[in-house]
Amino acid sequence: MNGADRYADLRRSHRWQVPERYNLAADVCDRHPADVLAMLHENYEGAVREVLWGELQALSNRAANLLAGLGVEKGDRVAVVLPPTPETAAVFFGVWKLGAILLSMSVLYGDEGIAHRIGDSEPKVLVTDAANAGRFEDLEGPRLVVLDPQLLAAESDRAETADTSAEDPAQLYYTSGTTGLAKGIVHAHRYLLAHNEFELCHDLKAGERFHGMGEWAWAAGICPLLGPWRLGAVQLVYQREGGFDAHKQLDFLSRHAASNVFATPTAIRSMMGIADARERYPQRFRVVCSAGEPLNPEAIRWFRDQYDVTVLDYYGLTESYPLCGNFPWMEVREGSMGKPLPGWDVQILDEDEKPVAQGERGEICLRARSNPHYPLGYWRQPEASEETFGGEWFHSKDAAREDPDGYVWYEGRADDVIIAAGYRIGPFEVESVCLEHPAVAEAAAVASPDERRGSVVKAFVVLAEGAESSDELADEIKAFVRDRLSAYAYPRRIEFVDSLPKTLTGKIRRIELRQQEEARHKAGTA
């Protein structure tokens, strides 16, 4: 059976199986034999720790008892600000064993971002470590718990797991949106059951060594922890110090023989600066996937040249993912997010929620309540929940088009479209071609106000190591994109910058650049 036929068969035969009673901790943690390896953990000092499922199960029971002793009950929120360690994972499971709701936050979050999430969610307990405890001494509301091994060791390693409904709330994520304060999105225990990307995109095997590069603070970090564990993978966990380091990351993957990896586009683009990655950091990659933002074709080609593996891009949002993906048994079209995953009713619609003609730009939409991942709503915002999730379709606000073979191609945020001299231009295609120029490390394209054309395309460019900004280089990049893209879509303006504004999940905040251009134009300095 060829890839297209296999895909069609999976789409036709797929049925979601969601039990009435379901608990994340019971399914992901408690079900494994005690003597099976669960995790290989390496801290920033290089110390490696092997963790069997029996140890993690005992730790999770101790965590549940600790939290219960602090008064945590079903429906309470527990906030966590911890680095990725076995004890952190145990706290996650302990929260779910009590039927409580987990809010995990990155240690990299700023104090204001954490304060907003704490004030909005009103957790009963905030669990952190000694390195971060000082940040929360004056924080009003939750009881502060500074986690250490002795604290858990004092608790019993026996605990009952709550009998929860699949519909009970389990996870609270906050969007890393480009405007306004982050909103909490509530997911039920059942949401993990919809993450079939680990079966279909990652093709995970029991016992396989898996590594996810996302932080345990958002969906693209926690789901690649829980989903592979549910399928019996061994998690390779790297507790790094400071920001992302491509050399250290590839070295970690090489030394621990990772065969299945979830990477972020930002991480892969950082790796592209290592010209001899294959020789310096040989790998045993079988499958590598990416999500979080679209993966540029140039990044896919670099990875294939270095490691003989085609990175499989898949797509989704905190509200619901994976909507679309690429599969190891089907043709990959570089730059495409693949096809809708089996069980996911995804369509490209116009403003009236009608399907657009094939090849035309529209909005990626998901049929409401059509799969287990569909959220319970926004935290304590019933009107916003009804507006966003209560209709027939969930609107992603991402634009895309579908080719004749059903592959979906990202066109940027619906509100990121650049209209120049009557042409509608997606920023992602401009950025992708910019990245093919050897002097370009990163690029972001936005509309820049222009008296004659209304708007023109402007590219903000971060230069690759060794390249120097100049008018000549700017003209060279313009010509490079014009020759490869079109005479109307190339960037007529280029500004060299040291870095691009990004969300905590690494997505480029084009809105900041667009607003900057609008402000400059009004001030007459554009």
QUIDA-V616979 format. One record per pair of residues at least 6 apart in sequence whose C-alpha atoms are under 7 Angstrom apart, sorted by sequence separation. I is the first residue (numbers start at 1). GAP is how many residues later the second one is. D is the distance in whole Angstrom. If there is no record, write none. Layout:
i->I gap->GAP d->D
i->I gap->GAP d->D
This chain:
i->42 gap->6 d->4
i->82 gap->6 d->6
i->95 gap->6 d->7
i->176 gap->6 d->6
i->198 gap->6 d->6
i->214 gap->6 d->6
i->215 gap->6 d->5
i->216 gap->6 d->5
i->303 gap->6 d->7
i->304 gap->6 d->5
i->315 gap->6 d->7
i->316 gap->6 d->5
i->326 gap->6 d->6
i->340 gap->6 d->6
i->349 gap->6 d->4
i->350 gap->6 d->6
i->356 gap->6 d->6
i->378 gap->6 d->7
i->388 gap->6 d->6
i->402 gap->6 d->5
i->418 gap->6 d->6
i->419 gap->6 d->6
i->434 gap->6 d->7
i->435 gap->6 d->6
i->449 gap->6 d->4
i->450 gap->6 d->6
i->502 gap->6 d->4
i->503 gap->6 d->6
i->520 gap->6 d->5
i->41 gap->7 d->6
i->42 gap->7 d->6
i->95 gap->7 d->6
i->175 gap->7 d->5
i->214 gap->7 d->4
i->303 gap->7 d->7
i->315 gap->7 d->6
i->316 gap->7 d->5
i->348 gap->7 d->6
i->349 gap->7 d->5
i->378 gap->7 d->5
i->401 gap->7 d->6
i->402 gap->7 d->6
i->417 gap->7 d->7
i->418 gap->7 d->5
i->435 gap->7 d->6
i->448 gap->7 d->5
i->449 gap->7 d->7
i->501 gap->7 d->6
i->502 gap->7 d->5
i->40 gap->8 d->7
i->41 gap->8 d->5
i->174 gap->8 d->6
i->175 gap->8 d->6
i->314 gap->8 d->7
i->315 gap->8 d->6
i->347 gap->8 d->7
i->348 gap->8 d->6
i->377 gap->8 d->5
i->400 gap->8 d->7
i->401 gap->8 d->5
i->417 gap->8 d->6
i->418 gap->8 d->6
i->435 gap->8 d->7
i->447 gap->8 d->6
i->448 gap->8 d->5
i->482 gap->8 d->5
i->500 gap->8 d->7
i->501 gap->8 d->5
i->40 gap->9 d->6
i->41 gap->9 d->6
i->174 gap->9 d->5
i->175 gap->9 d->7
i->212 gap->9 d->7
i->315 gap->9 d->5
i->400 gap->9 d->5
i->401 gap->9 d->7
i->417 gap->9 d->5
i->418 gap->9 d->7
i->434 gap->9 d->7
i->447 gap->9 d->6
i->448 gap->9 d->6
i->481 gap->9 d->5
i->517 gap->9 d->7
i->40 gap->10 d->5
i->92 gap->10 d->7
i->174 gap->10 d->4
i->300 gap->10 d->6
i->314 gap->10 d->6
i->315 gap->10 d->6
i->400 gap->10 d->4
i->417 gap->10 d->7
i->447 gap->10 d->5
i->448 gap->10 d->6
i->39 gap->11 d->6
i->40 gap->11 d->6
i->173 gap->11 d->5
i->174 gap->11 d->6
i->300 gap->11 d->6
i->314 gap->11 d->4
i->326 gap->11 d->7
i->399 gap->11 d->6
i->400 gap->11 d->5
i->446 gap->11 d->6
i->447 gap->11 d->6
i->39 gap->12 d->5
i->172 gap->12 d->6
i->173 gap->12 d->5
i->212 gap->12 d->6
i->313 gap->12 d->6
i->314 gap->12 d->6
i->325 gap->12 d->6
i->326 gap->12 d->4
i->350 gap->12 d->5
i->377 gap->12 d->7
i->399 gap->12 d->5
i->431 gap->12 d->5
i->445 gap->12 d->7
i->446 gap->12 d->6
i->478 gap->12 d->6
i->38 gap->13 d->6
i->39 gap->13 d->7
i->133 gap->13 d->7
i->172 gap->13 d->6
i->173 gap->13 d->7
i->212 gap->13 d->7
i->313 gap->13 d->6
i->324 gap->13 d->6
i->325 gap->13 d->5
i->326 gap->13 d->7
i->349 gap->13 d->5
i->350 gap->13 d->6
i->399 gap->13 d->5
i->431 gap->13 d->6
i->445 gap->13 d->6
i->446 gap->13 d->7
i->478 gap->13 d->6
i->37 gap->14 d->6
i->38 gap->14 d->5
i->172 gap->14 d->5
i->312 gap->14 d->5
i->324 gap->14 d->6
i->325 gap->14 d->5
i->348 gap->14 d->5
i->349 gap->14 d->5
i->398 gap->14 d->6
i->399 gap->14 d->6
i->412 gap->14 d->6
i->431 gap->14 d->6
i->445 gap->14 d->4
i->478 gap->14 d->7
i->37 gap->15 d->4
i->38 gap->15 d->5
i->171 gap->15 d->6
i->172 gap->15 d->6
i->312 gap->15 d->7
i->324 gap->15 d->5
i->325 gap->15 d->6
i->348 gap->15 d->5
i->349 gap->15 d->7
i->398 gap->15 d->4
i->399 gap->15 d->5
i->411 gap->15 d->5
i->412 gap->15 d->6
i->430 gap->15 d->7
i->444 gap->15 d->5
i->445 gap->15 d->6
i->36 gap->16 d->5
i->37 gap->16 d->6
i->126 gap->16 d->6
i->130 gap->16 d->6
i->171 gap->16 d->5
i->324 gap->16 d->4
i->325 gap->16 d->6
i->348 gap->16 d->5
i->349 gap->16 d->7
i->397 gap->16 d->6
i->398 gap->16 d->5
i->412 gap->16 d->6
i->443 gap->16 d->6
i->444 gap->16 d->5
i->35 gap->17 d->6
i->36 gap->17 d->6
i->78 gap->17 d->7
i->125 gap->17 d->5
i->126 gap->17 d->6
i->127 gap->17 d->6
i->128 gap->17 d->6
i->129 gap->17 d->5
i->169 gap->17 d->6
i->170 gap->17 d->6
i->171 gap->17 d->7
i->323 gap->17 d->6
i->324 gap->17 d->5
i->347 gap->17 d->6
i->348 gap->17 d->6
i->397 gap->17 d->5
i->411 gap->17 d->6
i->443 gap->17 d->6
i->444 gap->17 d->7
i->34 gap->18 d->7
i->35 gap->18 d->6
i->124 gap->18 d->5
i->125 gap->18 d->5
i->126 gap->18 d->5
i->127 gap->18 d->5
i->128 gap->18 d->5
i->129 gap->18 d->5
i->169 gap->18 d->6
i->170 gap->18 d->5
i->295 gap->18 d->7
i->323 gap->18 d->6
i->346 gap->18 d->7
i->347 gap->18 d->5
i->427 gap->18 d->5
i->443 gap->18 d->5
i->34 gap->19 d->5
i->35 gap->19 d->6
i->122 gap->19 d->7
i->123 gap->19 d->6
i->124 gap->19 d->6
i->125 gap->19 d->6
i->126 gap->19 d->6
i->127 gap->19 d->6
i->128 gap->19 d->6
i->169 gap->19 d->4
i->170 gap->19 d->5
i->346 gap->19 d->6
i->347 gap->19 d->7
i->427 gap->19 d->6
i->442 gap->19 d->6
i->443 gap->19 d->6
i->33 gap->20 d->7
i->34 gap->20 d->4
i->127 gap->20 d->7
i->168 gap->20 d->5
i->169 gap->20 d->6
i->346 gap->20 d->5
i->442 gap->20 d->5
i->474 gap->20 d->6
i->32 gap->21 d->6
i->167 gap->21 d->5
i->168 gap->21 d->6
i->290 gap->21 d->7
i->323 gap->21 d->6
i->345 gap->21 d->6
i->346 gap->21 d->7
i->368 gap->21 d->7
i->440 gap->21 d->7
i->441 gap->21 d->6
i->442 gap->21 d->7
i->166 gap->22 d->6
i->167 gap->22 d->6
i->289 gap->22 d->5
i->290 gap->22 d->6
i->291 gap->22 d->6
i->315 gap->22 d->6
i->345 gap->22 d->6
i->440 gap->22 d->6
i->441 gap->22 d->5
i->77 gap->23 d->6
i->78 gap->23 d->6
i->79 gap->23 d->6
i->80 gap->23 d->6
i->81 gap->23 d->6
i->166 gap->23 d->5
i->167 gap->23 d->7
i->210 gap->23 d->6
i->288 gap->23 d->5
i->289 gap->23 d->4
i->290 gap->23 d->5
i->291 gap->23 d->5
i->292 gap->23 d->7
i->314 gap->23 d->5
i->323 gap->23 d->7
i->368 gap->23 d->7
i->440 gap->23 d->5
i->441 gap->23 d->4
i->74 gap->24 d->6
i->75 gap->24 d->6
i->76 gap->24 d->5
i->77 gap->24 d->5
i->78 gap->24 d->5
i->79 gap->24 d->5
i->80 gap->24 d->5
i->81 gap->24 d->5
i->82 gap->24 d->7
i->83 gap->24 d->7
i->166 gap->24 d->5
i->209 gap->24 d->6
i->210 gap->24 d->6
i->211 gap->24 d->6
i->246 gap->24 d->6
i->288 gap->24 d->6
i->289 gap->24 d->6
i->290 gap->24 d->6
i->291 gap->24 d->6
i->313 gap->24 d->6
i->314 gap->24 d->7
i->368 gap->24 d->5
i->439 gap->24 d->6
i->440 gap->24 d->5
i->73 gap->25 d->6
i->74 gap->25 d->4
i->75 gap->25 d->5
i->76 gap->25 d->6
i->77 gap->25 d->6
i->78 gap->25 d->6
i->79 gap->25 d->6
i->80 gap->25 d->6
i->81 gap->25 d->6
i->82 gap->25 d->6
i->206 gap->25 d->6
i->207 gap->25 d->6
i->208 gap->25 d->5
i->209 gap->25 d->5
i->210 gap->25 d->5
i->211 gap->25 d->5
i->246 gap->25 d->5
i->259 gap->25 d->5
i->260 gap->25 d->6
i->265 gap->25 d->6
i->345 gap->25 d->7
i->367 gap->25 d->6
i->368 gap->25 d->5
i->439 gap->25 d->5
i->73 gap->26 d->7
i->74 gap->26 d->5
i->75 gap->26 d->6
i->77 gap->26 d->7
i->81 gap->26 d->6
i->206 gap->26 d->4
i->207 gap->26 d->5
i->208 gap->26 d->6
i->209 gap->26 d->6
i->210 gap->26 d->6
i->211 gap->26 d->7
i->257 gap->26 d->7
i->258 gap->26 d->6
i->259 gap->26 d->4
i->260 gap->26 d->6
i->261 gap->26 d->6
i->262 gap->26 d->6
i->263 gap->26 d->6
i->264 gap->26 d->5
i->265 gap->26 d->7
i->367 gap->26 d->5
i->368 gap->26 d->6
i->30 gap->27 d->6
i->63 gap->27 d->6
i->73 gap->27 d->6
i->206 gap->27 d->5
i->207 gap->27 d->6
i->209 gap->27 d->7
i->254 gap->27 d->6
i->257 gap->27 d->6
i->258 gap->27 d->6
i->259 gap->27 d->5
i->260 gap->27 d->5
i->261 gap->27 d->5
i->262 gap->27 d->5
i->263 gap->27 d->5
i->264 gap->27 d->6
i->344 gap->27 d->7
i->366 gap->27 d->6
i->367 gap->27 d->6
i->469 gap->27 d->7
i->29 gap->28 d->6
i->59 gap->28 d->7
i->63 gap->28 d->5
i->205 gap->28 d->7
i->254 gap->28 d->6
i->259 gap->28 d->7
i->260 gap->28 d->6
i->261 gap->28 d->6
i->262 gap->28 d->6
i->264 gap->28 d->6
i->265 gap->28 d->7
i->278 gap->28 d->5
i->343 gap->28 d->7
i->365 gap->28 d->6
i->366 gap->28 d->5
i->418 gap->28 d->7
i->439 gap->28 d->6
i->198 gap->29 d->7
i->254 gap->29 d->5
i->277 gap->29 d->6
i->278 gap->29 d->6
i->365 gap->29 d->6
i->366 gap->29 d->7
i->418 gap->29 d->5
i->56 gap->30 d->7
i->60 gap->30 d->4
i->64 gap->30 d->4
i->198 gap->30 d->6
i->251 gap->30 d->6
i->265 gap->30 d->5
i->269 gap->30 d->6
i->272 gap->30 d->7
i->365 gap->30 d->5
i->59 gap->31 d->6
i->60 gap->31 d->6
i->63 gap->31 d->5
i->64 gap->31 d->6
i->250 gap->31 d->6
i->268 gap->31 d->7
i->364 gap->31 d->7
i->365 gap->31 d->6
i->195 gap->32 d->7
i->364 gap->32 d->6
i->421 gap->32 d->5
i->457 gap->32 d->7
i->459 gap->32 d->6
i->60 gap->33 d->6
i->61 gap->33 d->6
i->64 gap->33 d->6
i->420 gap->33 d->6
i->421 gap->33 d->7
i->457 gap->33 d->7
i->458 gap->33 d->5
i->56 gap->34 d->6
i->60 gap->34 d->5
i->64 gap->34 d->6
i->300 gap->34 d->7
i->363 gap->34 d->6
i->364 gap->34 d->6
i->420 gap->34 d->6
i->457 gap->34 d->5
i->458 gap->34 d->6
i->459 gap->34 d->6
i->460 gap->34 d->6
i->461 gap->34 d->6
i->462 gap->34 d->6
i->192 gap->35 d->7
i->363 gap->35 d->6
i->364 gap->35 d->6
i->420 gap->35 d->5
i->457 gap->35 d->6
i->458 gap->35 d->5
i->459 gap->35 d->5
i->460 gap->35 d->5
i->461 gap->35 d->5
i->462 gap->35 d->5
i->363 gap->36 d->4
i->364 gap->36 d->6
i->419 gap->36 d->6
i->420 gap->36 d->5
i->456 gap->36 d->7
i->457 gap->36 d->7
i->458 gap->36 d->6
i->459 gap->36 d->6
i->460 gap->36 d->6
i->461 gap->36 d->6
i->462 gap->36 d->6
i->297 gap->37 d->5
i->362 gap->37 d->5
i->363 gap->37 d->6
i->460 gap->37 d->6
i->462 gap->37 d->6
i->297 gap->38 d->5
i->361 gap->38 d->6
i->362 gap->38 d->6
i->296 gap->39 d->6
i->361 gap->39 d->5
i->362 gap->39 d->6
i->418 gap->39 d->7
i->295 gap->40 d->6
i->361 gap->40 d->5
i->360 gap->41 d->6
i->359 gap->42 d->5
i->359 gap->43 d->5
i->434 gap->43 d->7
i->79 gap->44 d->6
i->358 gap->44 d->6
i->359 gap->44 d->5
i->77 gap->45 d->7
i->78 gap->45 d->5
i->173 gap->45 d->6
i->358 gap->45 d->6
i->77 gap->46 d->4
i->78 gap->46 d->6
i->79 gap->46 d->6
i->80 gap->46 d->6
i->81 gap->46 d->6
i->82 gap->46 d->5
i->358 gap->46 d->7
i->76 gap->47 d->7
i->77 gap->47 d->6
i->78 gap->47 d->5
i->79 gap->47 d->5
i->80 gap->47 d->5
i->81 gap->47 d->5
i->82 gap->47 d->6
i->211 gap->47 d->7
i->434 gap->47 d->6
i->76 gap->48 d->6
i->78 gap->48 d->6
i->79 gap->48 d->6
i->80 gap->48 d->6
i->210 gap->48 d->6
i->433 gap->48 d->6
i->209 gap->49 d->5
i->210 gap->49 d->6
i->211 gap->49 d->7
i->212 gap->49 d->6
i->213 gap->49 d->6
i->209 gap->50 d->6
i->210 gap->50 d->5
i->211 gap->50 d->5
i->212 gap->50 d->5
i->213 gap->50 d->5
i->208 gap->51 d->7
i->209 gap->51 d->6
i->210 gap->51 d->6
i->211 gap->51 d->6
i->212 gap->51 d->6
i->213 gap->51 d->7
i->363 gap->51 d->7
i->72 gap->52 d->7
i->320 gap->53 d->6
i->348 gap->53 d->7
i->320 gap->54 d->6
i->319 gap->56 d->6
i->202 gap->58 d->7
i->430 gap->60 d->7
i->98 gap->63 d->6
i->99 gap->63 d->6
i->97 gap->64 d->4
i->98 gap->64 d->5
i->425 gap->64 d->6
i->446 gap->64 d->7
i->97 gap->65 d->5
i->99 gap->65 d->6
i->444 gap->66 d->7
i->339 gap->67 d->6
i->446 gap->67 d->7
i->447 gap->67 d->6
i->25 gap->68 d->5
i->101 gap->68 d->6
i->102 gap->68 d->6
i->103 gap->68 d->6
i->339 gap->68 d->5
i->446 gap->68 d->6
i->101 gap->69 d->4
i->102 gap->69 d->5
i->103 gap->69 d->5
i->338 gap->69 d->5
i->339 gap->69 d->6
i->448 gap->69 d->6
i->449 gap->69 d->7
i->100 gap->70 d->6
i->101 gap->70 d->5
i->102 gap->70 d->6
i->103 gap->70 d->6
i->338 gap->70 d->6
i->25 gap->71 d->6
i->101 gap->71 d->7
i->336 gap->71 d->7
i->337 gap->71 d->6
i->24 gap->72 d->7
i->25 gap->72 d->6
i->220 gap->72 d->7
i->336 gap->72 d->6
i->337 gap->72 d->6
i->449 gap->72 d->7
i->336 gap->73 d->5
i->337 gap->73 d->7
i->96 gap->74 d->7
i->335 gap->74 d->7
i->336 gap->74 d->7
i->202 gap->85 d->6
i->202 gap->87 d->7
i->63 gap->89 d->6
i->66 gap->89 d->6
i->62 gap->90 d->6
i->65 gap->90 d->6
i->65 gap->91 d->7
i->62 gap->93 d->5
i->62 gap->94 d->6
i->65 gap->94 d->7
i->62 gap->95 d->5
i->61 gap->96 d->5
i->61 gap->97 d->6
i->59 gap->98 d->7
i->61 gap->98 d->5
i->58 gap->99 d->5
i->219 gap->99 d->6
i->106 gap->109 d->7
i->106 gap->111 d->5
i->104 gap->112 d->7
i->105 gap->112 d->5
i->104 gap->113 d->5
i->201 gap->124 d->7
i->197 gap->125 d->7
i->201 gap->125 d->6
i->201 gap->126 d->5
i->195 gap->127 d->7
i->200 gap->127 d->6
i->201 gap->127 d->6
i->84 gap->132 d->7
i->185 gap->134 d->7
i->26 gap->135 d->7
i->297 gap->135 d->7
i->296 gap->136 d->5
i->298 gap->137 d->7
i->298 gap->138 d->6
i->23 gap->141 d->6
i->21 gap->142 d->7
i->22 gap->142 d->6
i->21 gap->143 d->6
i->22 gap->143 d->5
i->23 gap->143 d->7
i->175 gap->143 d->7
i->21 gap->144 d->4
i->22 gap->144 d->5
i->20 gap->145 d->6
i->21 gap->145 d->5
i->20 gap->146 d->6
i->19 gap->147 d->7
i->84 gap->155 d->6
i->83 gap->156 d->7
i->24 gap->165 d->6
i->23 gap->166 d->6
i->22 gap->167 d->7
i->22 gap->168 d->7
i->194 gap->177 d->7
i->194 gap->178 d->5
i->193 gap->179 d->6
i->194 gap->179 d->5
i->191 gap->181 d->5
i->192 gap->181 d->7
i->190 gap->182 d->6
i->191 gap->182 d->4
i->190 gap->183 d->7
i->188 gap->187 d->7
i->187 gap->188 d->5
i->188 gap->188 d->7
i->186 gap->189 d->6
i->187 gap->189 d->6
i->185 gap->190 d->7
i->186 gap->190 d->5
i->186 gap->191 d->6
i->185 gap->192 d->6
i->186 gap->192 d->6
i->185 gap->193 d->5
i->186 gap->193 d->6
i->184 gap->194 d->5
i->185 gap->194 d->6
i->39 gap->195 d->5
i->40 gap->195 d->6
i->41 gap->195 d->6
i->42 gap->195 d->6
i->43 gap->195 d->6
i->44 gap->195 d->6
i->183 gap->195 d->7
i->184 gap->195 d->5
i->38 gap->196 d->5
i->39 gap->196 d->5
i->40 gap->196 d->5
i->41 gap->196 d->5
i->42 gap->196 d->5
i->43 gap->196 d->5
i->44 gap->196 d->5
i->37 gap->197 d->6
i->38 gap->197 d->6
i->39 gap->197 d->6
i->40 gap->197 d->6
i->41 gap->197 d->6
i->42 gap->197 d->6
i->43 gap->197 d->6
i->44 gap->197 d->6
i->28 gap->198 d->6
i->28 gap->201 d->6
i->28 gap->202 d->5
i->27 gap->203 d->7
i->293 gap->214 d->6
i->266 gap->240 d->6
i->3 gap->326 d->6
i->4 gap->326 d->7
i->3 gap->327 d->4
i->16 gap->327 d->7
i->176 gap->327 d->6
i->14 gap->328 d->6
i->15 gap->328 d->7
i->176 gap->328 d->7
i->14 gap->329 d->6
i->11 gap->331 d->5
i->178 gap->331 d->6
i->10 gap->332 d->6
i->11 gap->332 d->7
i->178 gap->333 d->7
